Amino acid sequence: MSDPDPATPQPRHKLHASLDVAVVVVVLAGTNLIAHFTTAWASIVTVPVAAVLLLALMRRRGLRWSELGLSPRHWRRGSLYGLAAVGLVLAVVAVGAALPITRPFFMADRYATISGALIASMIVIPLQTVIPEELAFRGVLHGTLHRAYGARGVFAAGSLLFGLWHIASSLGLTAGNRGLTGFIGGGVAGQIIGILLAVVATAAAGMVFTWLRHRTGSLLAPLALHWSVNGAGALAAAVVWHTTLT
């Protein structure tokens, strides 16, 4: 009898990989609930702490730095794609903020001041959102899903889970954005539509982030794109508010 092909995933290894995926998903689900439905301090520290713990746990489970998107040999490629992605997003955001038809969608109440938007885009968004989310989703979850189900599993399940991750954070989305409220309405119906739109949009964004991660082998590219979407959006919102009120 011939030995099994080492390149073919064995049932035992597949089971271990699937268990790793289950652990990561359960931890992320619990993290999301704690961050959004407990205390103010929990909303600040829970996601970054969970991302670091998941990274440490899956390293102990045998995931290599390259599987986590953190191998130095992919930094150059990741940086080049990241810079291109940032440039594209900045151009799109600038056009969107300038056009009268899309300008109201930038009027988010939480970014009504320049100072608040700067703090959010340069400190809060990178440390609380972009870095921990990319580490957790395009790093740890990506690596475990790829081991268990391959690239198709990463794109399908990883993107869907990233969309579902944003349900809690989108509960007050329409109430704090005049453009969205005017577009889909307020009340319970508007809130539900806003949540569905947020899930679809972030799942689609997750597919783009995953493509960048898959294409470059590095977290740098999805990190750069993720920051540019959130950070540039915050700064554009502040500019729109400032120019509208003056």
Residue pairs with C-beta under 8 A, 6 or more apart in sequence:
4 10
9 17
9 147
14 148
16 61
17 144
17 147
17 148
18 148
20 58
20 61
20 144
20 147
20 148
21 141
21 144
21 145
21 148
21 149
21 157
23 57
24 54
24 58
24 136
24 140
24 141
24 144
25 141
25 161
27 50
27 53
27 54
28 50
28 54
28 136
28 141
28 161
28 165
31 46
31 47
31 50
32 165
32 168
33 168
34 42
34 46
35 42
35 43
35 46
35 47
35 168
36 43
36 168
36 169
36 171
37 168
44 128
47 128
47 129
47 132
47 133
47 136
48 127
48 128
48 131
48 132
50 132
50 136
51 131
51 132
51 133
51 135
51 136
51 139
51 140
52 132
52 135
54 135
54 136
54 140
55 68
55 135
55 139
55 140
58 68
58 140
58 143
58 144
59 68
63 140
63 143
63 144
63 147
64 71
65 71
66 73
66 74
66 217
67 143
67 146
67 147
68 139
68 140
68 142
68 143
68 219
69 138
69 139
69 142
69 143
69 213
69 217
69 218
69 219
70 139
70 218
70 219
71 217
71 218
73 217
74 216
74 217
74 218
74 220
75 218
75 220
77 216
77 217
77 218
77 221
78 216
78 217
78 218
78 219
78 220
78 221
79 218
79 220
79 221
79 224
81 212
81 215
81 216
81 220
81 221
81 224
82 212
82 220
82 221
82 223
82 224
82 225
83 224
85 212
85 221
85 224
85 225
85 228
86 224
86 225
86 227
86 228
89 225
89 228
89 229
89 232
90 228
90 232
93 228
93 232
93 233
93 236
94 236
96 102
96 103
96 105
96 106
96 236
97 103
97 106
97 236
97 239
97 240
102 179
103 179
103 240
104 178
104 179
104 182
105 177
105 179
105 180
105 183
106 179
106 233
106 236
106 237
106 240
107 177
107 178
107 179
107 237
107 240
107 241
107 244
108 176
108 177
108 234
108 237
109 176
109 177
110 116
110 120
110 176
111 117
111 120
111 234
111 235
111 237
111 238
111 241
112 237
112 238
112 241
113 238
113 241
114 238
114 239
114 242
116 238
117 234
117 235
117 237
117 238
118 235
118 238
120 231
120 234
121 230
121 231
121 232
121 234
121 235
122 231
125 227
125 230
125 231
125 234
126 227
126 231
129 226
129 230
130 223
130 226
130 227
130 230
130 231
131 223
133 162
133 165
133 226
134 209
134 219
134 222
134 223
134 226
135 219
137 158
137 161
137 162
137 165
137 206
137 209
138 158
138 209
138 210
138 213
138 219
138 222
139 219
141 158
141 161
142 154
142 158
142 210
142 213
145 153
145 154
145 157
145 158
146 153
146 154
149 157
151 214
154 210
154 214
155 207
155 210
155 211
155 214
158 206
158 210
159 203
159 204
159 206
159 207
159 210
160 203
160 206
161 206
162 202
162 203
162 205
162 206
162 209
163 198
163 199
163 200
163 201
163 202
163 203
163 204
163 206
164 199
164 203
165 202
166 198
166 199
166 202
167 195
167 198
167 199
169 198
170 194
170 195
170 198
170 199
171 191
171 195
173 180
173 191
173 194
173 195
173 198
174 180
174 181
174 184
174 185
174 186
174 190
174 191
174 193
174 194
175 181
175 186
175 191
180 194
181 190
184 190
184 193
184 194
184 197
185 193
205 226
205 229
208 225
209 222
209 225
209 226
210 222
212 221
212 222
212 225
213 219
213 221
213 222
215 221
